[in-house]
Amino acid sequence: MTKILNQRRFGAFLLRWGLTFLVGLIILVPLYWIFISSITPSESLFQMPIQYFPKKITFDNYVKLFTNLGVLEKTFNTLVISFAALLGTIIFGSLAAYGFARFKTRGLNIAKAALLFSALIPGIVTARPLYDFLKSMRLLDTLHGLSLLYTSALLPFSVLILTNFVENIPLTIEEAAEIDGASFVQKMFYVLFPLMRPAVATIAIINFIQCLNDLFHPLFFAGKISTQSVFSVERWLSGSNSRIVSISSSKNSMRTGFSAVIGKISIQPPRRQTCPLPSHISSRE
């Protein structure tokens, strides 16, 4: 009996790590191919047989990337805007999700439906009104103006994910925290936010990828501010190294699959189990 059990454990071990190795190989091989192509001279790209490691290494592509595109400044602006938008969507999305999940009123249901419906409106439709609004508020072509735009664009998706998650958190956990003397702020930061970490991580990853892939907002609302989108890099590479661009479809497929897997995992509701209160919430004597 022990021998059979050990064999099953060994089989499960091989299956688990075999699948892990296979998935890792599928993800890493295109990335390795992109890197090898980037350090291969242009005249050696299409030589046959295929060279899996170049005989001659060059970094001219990286020199052109930093000198011709101004990657450092654009990357800095992109990261500032992306992290500001992520912070806004996490804070406002969590508060809105808590309100929609815990308070069931007709007005909130209408507000939730309107918020989710706004995600169905194409950005090109609202571009001109938003342009006039930002111009009147002196937010046009500014970092905080673009951050506000991205926050408003990413908020409906974030609220949808977080609301679904909060609705499955037992209300008894909050009631226990209130009995122990926790205020609303303590209840949010010490009880709910730790339970919402999987959903918060999901929206942070997906929204960050969406910010990097977006080209329309910086192109339409920014003139002096330079941002670095994935599309602009691929566009430049298409003129200098077509072998790299040929792999972009594999990269996009991996990115889409990764986002889908992360979203599938995080949308799963938390298990309904007894959750002890954090020790730093003092009990009311």
C-alpha positions in Angstrom: 0.0 0.0 0.0 2.8 2.4 0.9 4.6 1.5 -2.4 1.5 2.4 -4.4 1.0 5.6 -2.5 4.7 6.6 -3.1 4.3 5.8 -6.8 1.2 8.0 -7.1 3.0 10.9 -5.3 6.0 10.5 -7.6 3.7 10.5 -10.7 1.9 13.6 -9.4 5.4 15.2 -8.8 6.5 14.4 -12.4 3.3 15.7 -13.9 3.3 18.9 -11.9 6.9 19.8 -12.6 6.7 18.5 -16.2 3.8 20.9 -16.9 5.7 23.7 -15.2 8.7 23.1 -17.3 6.6 22.9 -20.5 4.8 26.2 -19.7 8.1 27.9 -18.8 9.6 26.7 -22.1 6.7 28.1 -24.1 7.0 31.4 -22.4 10.8 31.7 -22.3 11.7 30.5 -25.9 10.1 33.5 -27.7 11.7 35.9 -25.2 15.1 34.2 -25.8 14.6 34.5 -29.6 13.8 38.2 -29.3 16.9 38.8 -27.3 19.1 36.8 -29.7 17.6 38.6 -32.7 18.3 42.0 -31.0 22.1 41.3 -30.7 22.4 39.7 -34.2 23.7 41.8 -37.1 21.2 42.7 -39.7 23.1 40.9 -42.5 23.0 37.6 -40.4 19.4 37.6 -39.5 18.1 35.4 -42.3 21.1 33.1 -42.8 20.4 29.4 -43.2 20.7 27.3 -41.2 19.2 29.2 -38.3 21.7 30.3 -35.7 20.4 29.8 -32.2 23.3 31.9 -30.9 25.0 34.5 -33.2 28.6 34.1 -34.0 29.0 37.9 -34.1 27.3 40.0 -31.4 26.3 43.6 -31.9 24.5 46.1 -29.7 23.8 48.7 -32.4 20.1 48.1 -32.1 20.1 49.1 -28.4 22.3 52.1 -29.2 19.8 53.3 -31.8 16.9 52.5 -29.5 18.2 54.9 -26.8 19.6 57.6 -29.1 16.9 57.8 -31.8 13.8 57.2 -29.6 14.8 58.8 -26.3 13.7 55.8 -24.4 14.7 56.9 -21.0 12.6 60.1 -20.8 9.6 58.3 -22.4 9.9 55.3 -20.1 10.0 57.6 -17.1 6.9 59.5 -18.1 5.1 56.2 -18.9 5.9 54.7 -15.5 4.8 57.8 -13.6 1.5 57.9 -15.5 1.0 54.1 -15.2 1.7 53.9 -11.4 -0.4 57.0 -10.7 -3.3 55.5 -12.6 -2.9 52.2 -10.8 -2.9 53.9 -7.5 -6.1 55.8 -8.4 -7.9 52.7 -9.7 -7.0 50.6 -6.6 -8.1 53.3 -4.1 -11.2 54.5 -5.8 -12.0 51.1 -7.2 -11.8 49.5 -3.7 -14.0 52.1 -2.1 -16.6 52.0 -4.9 -16.6 48.2 -4.9 -17.2 48.2 -1.1 -20.2 50.5 -1.6 -21.7 48.5 -4.4 -21.2 45.2 -2.6 -22.4 46.2 0.8 -25.2 48.7 0.2 -28.0 47.5 -2.1 -30.1 50.5 -3.1 -31.7 51.5 -6.4 -29.5 54.5 -6.8 -26.3 52.6 -6.3 -27.5 49.9 -8.8 -28.1 52.6 -11.4 -24.7 54.1 -10.7 -23.0 50.8 -11.0 -24.8 50.0 -14.3 -23.8 53.5 -15.6 -20.2 53.0 -14.6 -20.0 49.6 -16.3 -21.8 50.9 -19.4 -19.2 53.7 -19.8 -16.6 51.0 -20.5 -18.6 50.0 -23.6 -18.2 53.5 -25.1 -15.2 53.7 -27.6 -12.6 56.1 -26.6 -12.7 57.9 -29.9 -16.3 59.0 -29.1 -15.5 60.7 -25.9 -12.1 62.1 -27.1 -13.2 65.5 -28.1 -15.4 66.3 -25.0 -12.5 65.1 -22.8 -10.1 67.2 -24.8 -12.2 70.3 -24.2 -12.6 69.5 -20.5 -8.9 69.0 -19.9 -8.1 72.2 -21.8 -10.6 74.2 -19.7 -9.2 72.7 -16.5 -5.6 73.3 -17.7 -4.8 69.6 -17.5 -4.1 69.1 -21.1 -0.6 67.8 -21.9 0.3 67.2 -18.3 1.3 64.1 -16.4 -1.6 64.4 -13.9 -4.0 65.0 -16.7 -3.0 61.8 -18.4 -3.0 60.0 -15.1 -6.6 61.1 -14.6 -7.6 59.9 -18.0 -6.1 56.5 -17.5 -7.7 56.2 -14.1 -11.2 57.0 -15.5 -10.7 54.6 -18.3 -9.5 51.7 -16.1 -11.9 52.2 -13.3 -15.0 50.3 -14.7 -13.0 47.1 -15.1 -11.4 47.4 -11.7 -14.8 48.0 -10.0 -16.3 45.0 -11.7 -13.5 42.7 -10.5 -13.3 44.1 -7.0 -17.1 44.2 -6.5 -17.4 40.5 -7.4 -14.7 39.7 -4.9 -16.0 41.9 -2.0 -19.5 40.3 -2.4 -18.1 36.9 -1.5 -16.3 38.1 1.7 -18.4 37.1 4.7 -20.1 40.1 6.4 -19.5 38.4 9.8 -15.8 39.3 9.5 -16.6 43.0 9.4 -19.2 42.6 12.2 -16.6 40.9 14.4 -14.1 43.8 13.7 -16.8 46.3 14.7 -17.5 44.5 17.9 -13.8 44.6 18.7 -13.8 48.3 18.3 -12.4 48.7 14.8 -13.3 51.9 13.0 -14.3 52.0 9.3 -10.7 52.9 8.3 -9.2 50.1 10.5 -11.8 47.7 9.1 -10.9 48.6 5.5 -7.1 48.6 5.9 -6.6 45.7 8.4 -9.5 43.4 7.5 -10.8 43.9 3.9 -7.7 45.0 2.0 -5.6 42.0 3.1 -8.5 39.7 1.8 -8.7 41.7 -1.4 -5.0 41.3 -2.3 -5.6 38.6 -5.1 -8.1 40.8 -6.8 -6.0 44.0 -6.4 -2.9 42.2 -7.8 -5.0 41.1 -10.8 -6.3 44.6 -11.7 -2.8 46.0 -11.1 -1.2 43.6 -13.6 -3.8 43.8 -16.3 -4.2 47.6 -16.0 -0.4 48.1 -16.1 -0.2 46.0 -19.3 -3.1 48.0 -20.8 -1.3 51.3 -20.0 1.9 50.1 -21.7 -0.1 49.0 -24.8 -2.1 52.2 -25.1 -1.2 54.6 -27.9 -4.4 56.6 -28.4 -4.5 58.7 -25.2 -0.8 60.0 -25.4 -1.2 60.6 -29.1 -4.4 62.6 -28.8 -4.0 64.3 -25.4 -0.3 64.9 -25.1 1.9 66.9 -27.4 4.9 67.9 -25.3 5.0 64.9 -23.1 6.7 61.9 -24.6 5.5 58.5 -23.6 6.8 55.0 -24.5 4.2 52.5 -25.6 4.9 48.9 -26.7 3.4 49.8 -30.1 5.9 52.6 -30.8 8.8 50.3 -30.0 7.5 47.6 -32.3 6.8 50.2 -35.0 10.4 51.3 -34.8 11.7 47.8 -34.8 9.7 46.9 -37.9 12.0 49.2 -39.8 15.2 47.9 -38.4 14.7 44.3 -37.5 11.8 42.4 -39.0 12.8 39.2 -37.3 11.9 40.7 -33.9 8.5 41.9 -35.2 7.7 38.4 -36.5 7.8 37.2 -32.9 5.5 40.0 -31.6 2.4 37.8 -32.3 3.8 35.1 -30.0 4.5 37.8 -27.3 1.0 39.2 -27.6 -0.5 35.7 -27.4 1.5 35.0 -24.2 0.4 38.4 -22.7 -3.3 37.7 -23.5 -3.1 34.2 -22.1 -1.3 35.4 -19.0 -3.9 38.1 -18.3 -6.7 35.6 -18.8 -5.1 33.1 -16.4 -4.5 35.7 -13.8 -8.0 37.0 -14.1 -9.5 33.5 -13.9 -7.6 32.8 -10.7 -8.4 36.1 -9.0 -12.1 36.2 -9.8 -12.5 33.1 -7.8 -14.3 34.2 -4.6 -12.4 33.7 -1.3 -13.2 30.7 0.7 -15.8 31.1 3.4 -13.8 30.2 6.4 -13.2 31.6 9.9 -10.8 34.4 9.7 -9.2 35.6 12.9 -8.9 39.4 13.4 -5.5 41.0 13.2 -3.7 41.3 16.5 -3.2 45.0 16.1 -6.9 45.7 16.4 -7.4 46.1 20.1 -10.4 44.4 21.7 -12.9 46.7 23.5 -12.8 46.0 27.1 
